[in-house]
Amino acid sequence: HGPVRVTVLAIYPRPSGADAAGSDHPDHRTPRFGSRDDLDNCLKAVCDALQKSSVIANDGQVACIYSASAYAARGEKPGVFVQAETLDPHEEPPGFGFGSANGRTRS
């Protein structure tokens, strides 16, 4: 019932064709962007699914999200990989280099 960190990796099928994103490196995942079904839509669906499946009581518990979207490497199956972890409600959240509430900058 406390704060939760959600980590999401969305792997999409690699487009076929010579002009496909990342076609120079088919053996590696390549960043995916500029698509109609973009990452923020995927994140909303993941948070809704976590709530509907009772993994979390409410998607408002999500205090931190780490996410990435990529095209699959050659031979890799597409999918969405999700990890949800309970956070210590007394621990200061990461500052990501933007500083913290007490004015100190984290490195």
Secondary structure, DSSP 8 states (H G I E B T S, - for coil): ---EEEEEEEEE----STTSTTTT-TTS-EE--S-SS-HHHHHHHHHHHHHHTTSSS-GGGEEEEEEEEEE--TT---EEEEEEEE--TTS----TTS--TTS----
